[in-house]
Amino acid sequence: MASIVLRKPSNKRKNRINPEKLFLYDNFAFPDFVKKALSGAFRDNIRVFLHDFAEIQDYCVNGMPVWCTSLFSENDVVCPLYTVEETVQDSLDPFCNYCELSGWGHHFVCKRKYHFIIPAKDDWNEPLDENFAEFESLKLYGLVHCNGFGHLICINGLKYNSNLFCAEDSMEFWDRLCLLLRARSISADHVSRKGWIELNLIHGIAYGKSWLTKWGYRFSGEITEEKHNAAIRSLSRLSLDLIISDSKSKSSKSIIDMYRKCSTNPLSTISDLLKFMLAFDSRVDMDGNGASKLGSKTGETTPMGFEKLVDSMRKSCRWPARRLEHVLLVIVDLLKEHKSENPGGECGMSRQELRDGARRWIGDTGLIDFVLKSINCLTVENLIIRRATNPLSRLAEFSIQECSRSYNLSRDVWTVCENVVAMWPETKLILDCDHFVKDWPIPIGGRGMVLVCKVLPGFDELEGPLGRRLSPGVVVVVEPWKTVADLEMVAQGALRDTYCVMDEFEVSQIGGLRKVEDDKVISSTFELGAVVWVRGRCFDMATRLRYEDGGRKMNG
């Protein structure tokens, strides 16, 4: 298994991670030498990626080999990206239900598929479980067939006060990984559920467009984008006053009232409410009536999460995140200690007292001053740290208190959606828009010439499923000075390597009804990114590993 470091820079296990195989997660940065190495088709790129930029693990999952790529964060966190290679011929479930759901059931069965997984944080130091596909707890799970078509299966997490592994970060990372490996098309059918909330609905009402469209995914289905957008606009304009007067749910009314009290700006519509809820990134101390104590005093602000404060400070100073975190934790410990020594009494500490206490552990007084200046209202676990001016001494004091009740953003958003939004007919239409697809253009840069070789089978091999669409071809990269005869061999090798049905496939000609002569130079015959028709023979039409839907939809 991989050796993973969790905020322990001095841990000796860190030395066992190959530094040349670390990827910077925070900026989703892939080094230029990696991009240059991955200049082929996906089926070739994934092999290079695993060989050169991942570590083979000392165990298998259900007989499948596992690789680990280390994703490095500037916060001294290294987390695993696991890649599991599934050989379809040895699989107990060789067909792809996700392809069938995506309308790709007519695709030939690929010989290999690759599972990309970022586990839940608690499992970073554990080997993958044999039931890894049960993805409720995974942060990221994607599946890509060796022909470059794949599926984003889940993005989990609803943690807006963290700059590590919120859903948007994971989505951004996945998008860049697909670009790096040169995926061709990725579907997303069930990815919009995050913390039991339909992001397609919530994000749409709050911001006017589906969450997935931020990354170039498009609608794919019977419902048009115009109908979807009209439904979004209709729901977004719903008046909160009207909702409160019509709603029979006391919990929804109290939630709306509570967030209105927390907000410094008026919340008039359901769109205003959801925007504020999604940006409300902390725990709130509630009184017995459910009102926010933090919002009850003039001038008091909403508390900021620990990691968000670290990220904010890091962007405006010269100190690294790990040192800022260390100072914050020292201050928290000092306030805890002071409170325990003064039970039931005044627990505030002056800025000077905290500064003097922190100097026992930290030599850089400039760093201490910067952190103390940056603290206004901060949450750490179930604690709130607040800076205020003592009215008698007129000096800044810091206090720490425990939240009386945990705030649950996921639960509150779900309550509003279930008891308010779900009552409107437009909601069902939006939720039905659960199928999205993103296509990546065929890259035309680089030294090689990129072509798509698509097979046109002979009539004798199409006697059965004449109604089916043709399966997608394969991407090949060839030197522009090569001949058409060379292209035949490259295409034959690529097709044999990709599809089970073409294990012994022989290319007989390049071209459709009119053959292209073998001695022609490729660069003078085809344009960059062109579709090249290939004729051949020796399809294995008797194999059961023929179509991704298992042959159930012969007219797909």
N, C-alpha and C positions, 0 to 999 in steps of 0.2 A: 504494500500500500504506500501511498505518497506520504512524505513527511511535510506536515503543514504547520505553520507558525501562527499563533493567535495572540498578537500583541505581546510577544515575549522576545524582544530583540536579542536577549542574551541566551536564548535557548539553543543548545548545541545542535538540535535537529535541523536548524536553519542551514547549517553548513552542508547538509546532504542534498539540498535543492540545487540543481544545476542552474547557475545564474544566467547561462546563455539560453535557457528555456523558460525564462520568466517574461510575462507580458504585463505591462502596466495597465491595471484595470481602471484606475481613476479617470484617465483620459482616453481609454479604449484604444491605446496606441499600439500598433503593430510595427516593429522596426522595418526599415526599408529593405534590409536584406531578406526578411521573411517574405515581403511582397514580391521581391524579384524571384525568390525560389518557387513561389506558387503561381506560375504563369501558364499552367496547362488547364485541362478540363478538370471538373470536380473530382472525377474518379482517380486522376493522377495526383491532384493537389492534396487530397486527404491522405494519401499514402506518404507523401513528402512531409506533410504536417506532423503525422504521427511518428515518423522515423526521426525527423530532425528536431522537432519542437515539443515532444511529449515523452514521458517516461512510461515504458511498459511496466505494468504492475505484476506482482508475484502471485496473483490469483486470477481466476476466471469467474465470470458470472453466468451460470447455466451453460458452461462450456464455451462462452464467448470471451475473447481477450479484452482487457481493459487498459487504456492509457490515461495518463493524468498530465494535464498542462497546468502549470502554476500561474495564477493570476495575482499579481503583486499590487498592493495598495500603498499609497504614500503614508498611510497610518500604520505601517509595519504589520500589515495583515496579508497573509498569503492564503488564498483559497483555491480549491481544486476545480478545474473543468475536466470532467471525466468524458472520455469517448469510448463507447463500446461498439465493437465491430461484430455485426451479426451476419453470418454466412447463411443465406436463405435455404440452400439445399440441405443444411443440417438443422434447420429451425423447425420447431413443433408448430409454429403458426407462420408459415411463409408469406401469406397474403396480407395486404395492407388495407385495413378498414378505413384509414384516413384517406387513402387514395380514392376509395369508393365514395366516401362522403364529399370529396373535393371534385368529383366528376372525372377522375383520372383512372377509373376502373379498367379502361381499355389499354392502359399502358402495359407493355410486357413486364413480367416479373424481373426485377433486377437481382443480380447475383449477390449483392451485398447492400446492407443498409447500416447507417451509423447513427447511434444514439448519443446526443450531446447533453450532458447533465451537470448542473450545479446543485448540489444537495443543500438541504437546510443547514444552517450554521452549526448546529449541534452535532452534525454528522460529518464535518469536514475532516476529522481525524479517523474516521471509520471507513472500512471498505464498503463498496456498494453492496446493497442487499440484493438477493436474487429476485426480489419483487420490486426492483427499482422503477418499473413502469407504472406502479401505483403512485401517481405523481402528486398527491394532495399536499405533501410536505416539501416538495422540491421547489427551489427558487427558479430554476429554468430547466425545461426539457424540450429538446428539438430532435427531430428525426429526419435524416436526409438519405435518399437512395443514391446509389453510385452513379445514376444518370443525371444527378443534380437537382431533381425534383424532391421536395420535402415538405415537412409540416412543423409548424410551431405549435406544440401540444399544450404547454402551460407556461404561464408567468405567474408566480405567486408572490404575495407580500403586500402589505398596506402600511408601509412605514415611511411617512413623509418627512419625519424629523431625522432621517439618517441619510448620509451621502453614500452609504454602502449597501448595495443590493436592494434599493427600492425597485419597484417594477419598471420604472422608466430607465434606470441604469441597466438593468438586465436586458431590456428590450433593445437599448442602444448597442450593447455589447453583442447581442445575437445578430443584429442587422449588419454590424461591421464584420463579424465572423463569416456570415454568409457571403458578403462581398469579397472578403479575403480568399475564401475557398472557391469562389466562383460558382455559387449555387445558381441554378437557372430559374426556378420558380418555387415559392414557398407559400403554402396555404396556412390559414389560421382559422380553425373552426371553433375550438373550445377554449381559446386563449383568453377571452374577454372576461373570465371570472377571476376576480382577485379578492381574497378575503371574503368570499361569499357575495361579492357585489359584482353586478354586470357592468364592467367598465364601458362597454359599448353604449349602455344607457346612461350611466352616471356622467361620464366624460362628455357625452353628446349633449345632454341637457345643460351642463355647466358651461361648456366651451363652444358649443355649436357644431361639433364634428366628432366622429368616432375616434376613440383613442388610437386605434391602429393606423388611421389615415395619416398620423403624424410621421410615420415611417414609410409612406408610399404604398401602403396596402389599399387595394380598391375593392369595392363591392363585387361580389360574384354570386348571382342568383336571380330569382324572378323579380324581386323587389328593386325598383329603380332607385338611383341615387336621389332623384328629384323628390320621390315620395318619402324617402327616409329623411331628407333635409326639411321637408315641410312638417313632418311629424315632430322633429326636433324643435323647430321654431315654435310650434304650437305649445309644446310642453314647457319650453323655456320661459314663456311669457306668463305662466300661471301665477296669479297674485297670491302671496302668502296669506293676506287677510282673507281672501276668498277660501283658501284651503283650510284655514283655522275655523272659519264659520261653518264649512260644510263637513269637515272631518269628524268622524265619530271616535277617533282614536285619541285618548287622553295622552298617551306616550308621545305621539307625533306632535301634539300641540305643545307639550312641555319642552320637547327638544327644540322646536322652532323658536319658542320664547327664550330658551336658554341661550341659543346661539345669537339671537338678536341682541340680547343683553351683552354678550361678549364682544360683539362687533362695534367698532368705533364709527363705522359707516352704516347707513340705513340698508336693511335687507328687505327688498320689496317683492322680488319674484323668486320662484323656485331655483332659477339659474343663479341669482345672487347668493341664495342659501348654500347651494352645493359648492359653488366656488369657494366660499368662506370655509366650509367644512373641510374641503380637500386641502386647503392651505393652513388649516388649524392644526399645527404639528406638535402638540404637546398634551400633557395631562393637566386637568383643571381641578382645582379644589372647590368642591361644591358645598353649599350649606344644606340644611335640612330640607329646604324648599326646592332644591335643584338649581338654585341660582349660582352664578359664578362669583366666587369671592374675589377672584383676580380682576374681574370686570366691574366690581362694585364701587371702586374708588376712582375718583377723577385722576387721570394721568397715569394710572397703572396699565401696563402693557401685557399682552399675551406672552407667557413664558416661552423661551426658545429651548429646543432640545439640545442635549449635550453635544452630539456629533455635528449638528448644524452650526452651533456656536463655534466649535473647533474649525469647521470648514470656513466660516465667515472670517474668523481671525487670521487663518492661514493665508487668505487672499490679500490681506492688508498688512502683512508684516514679513520679516525676514526669517522667523523661526519656523522650523518644520512642525508638522501636526503632532508628532509624538511628544515633543517637548511642551507644546501647548496643553495637550491632554494631561501630561504629568503634573503640570502646575495646577490645573483645575482639580485634579483628584487630591492633591495635597491640600488645597483650600477646602474641599468638601470634608476631608478627614479632620481638619482643624475645627471646622464649624460643628461637626458631629461631636468631637471631643469636648468642645466648649459647652454644647448643649447638655451633654451627659453630666457635666460637672455642675450645672445650674438647673436642676430639674424644677420645673414649675416657676422659675424666675425669668429674669431678662436674659435672653440668649443671644443678643446681638453682639457682634464683634466689630470694632472700628477698623478702618482701612489700615491704620498703622499697626494694630495688633496682628492682623492677618499677615501683613508684610513682614513683620518681625518673626512671626512663627514660621512662615514659609522659607525664610532665609536659612533656617537650620537644615533645610533639605535642598535648597536651590541657591546657587551662588550668583546667578544673573539677576540683579535687582531690576534691571530694565525690563526683563521678561515678566517678572512678578507684577510690576506696575502696569504693564500693558494688559495682562490678563485681568487684573482687578478692575481696570478702567473699562474693559469690555463687558464685564458682567452687569446685567441689568435685572433680568428675571430669567432664571435658568431652571430646567428640570433635569434631575438625575435619578433614574429609576422612579421610585414613588416619592421623591423629595423635591421640594421647591426651594431654590436659593434666591433671595431677593435683596437688592441693594436699595436703601432708602436714606433720606437725610433725617438725622435726629433733630427734632424741633428745639431741643434745649441746647445741645452742644453745636448744632448746625454742621456736624461732621457726618460723613458718609458711614453708614453701618451696614453690615451684612448679617442676614438672619437665615436660618434654615428651618423648614417645617415639613411635616409629613402630610401628604394628600389624604383627606378624609375619605375620598372615594375615587377609585380609578376611573379615568375617562376612557371610553371605548369608542373611537371614531368609527370603526367598522360596524359595530352594533348600531350606532346612531344613524349612520347613512342607510343601513339596511332597513331600519325601522321606518324611516321616512319613505323609502322606496316601496316597501311592502304595503304600507298603510295609506300612502298618498299617491305616489306616481303610478303604482300598479292599477289604480282604479280607472285610469283614463285609457280609451281605446288606442290612442297613438302608441302607448307603451308596447303593446304586443307586436305592432309593426316593427318597431325599432329592435326589439329582442329577436325578431325573426331574421334580422340582418346579421346573422352570426357566421357568415362565411366570407372570408376575405382572402385575396391572393396578391402576392407581389412578384412581379417578373423582373429579373435582372437582365439588362441588355447584354448581348454577346460582346465581349471586349474585342476591340479591333486594333489595339496598340501592341507594342512589343515587337520582338524580332520575328516571331512566327506568324503564320497566316491562319486565322481562326475560321473554321467552316463548320457547318452543321450537316452531317451526313444522315439523310433520312431514307429508310428502306422502302422500296416499292416491290412487294413480293410478287411472285408469279401467280397466274390464275389457278394453277393446280393446288397451290398452298392456301388459297382463300376460299375453297369450296364451302367450308363450314360457316365461319362468321363473316359473311360478306357485308353485313350491315354495320360492322364496327368501324369506328374511325381508326386511322393509322396511329400506331404508337409513336411517340416522339423519337427522333433520331439521336445521334450522339455528337457531342462536340469534339472536334479534333484540331490539333495545332500542328501545322506542317511548315517547313521552310518554303518560302515563295518560289525558290528555284527548282523545287521538286516537280516531277512529272505526274500526269494523271495515273500512270501505272503505279508510281509510288503511293499516291493517294489511295488507290484500291487496297493496297496492303495495310496502310494505316487504318483505313475505315474498317476493314475486315477484323483486324486485331482489336479495335475499340468496341465493335459490336459484339464480338465473342466475349470480351472481358466484361461487358455490361449486362447482357440479357441471357437468361437461362435458355430461352427458346433458340438462341443463336450460338450455342456452344460449338457447333461444327459448321457454322455458316461460311459459305464461300462467295465472295464478290465476283460476279461475272462481268459487270460493266459499270462504268460511271456515266450517269445520264439516264433520262427517262426513256421515252420512245426513240430518241435519237442518241446513239452512243457518242461519247466524247473520245477522240482518239487518244491512245495510251501515251504517245510521245509528246503531247502538248504540255507546255509549262503551266503550272497551276496559276501563277500570278497573272498570266495573260489570258486565262480562260475564265476565272471566277473573281468576283468582287469580294472584298473583306466581309466576313460575316454572312456570306451567301449560303442558302440551302442547296445542298448538292444531292441529287437523287441517285440512289444506289440500287442496282438490281443484283440479285443473288439467288442462291439455292441452298438446299440442305437445312431448312428450318426443322427444328424438332417439334413438329406439331402434335406429337403424341404425348409430350410431357404434360404433367398436371400443373407444372409451374409455368403457366402460359400468360395469364392476365392477372393483374393485381386484385381484381374483384373475384378471382377464383373461377371465372367463366360464367358467373351467375347472370350477368346482363349481356346477353349475346348481341343485343342491339344498342349497346352503350356507345 
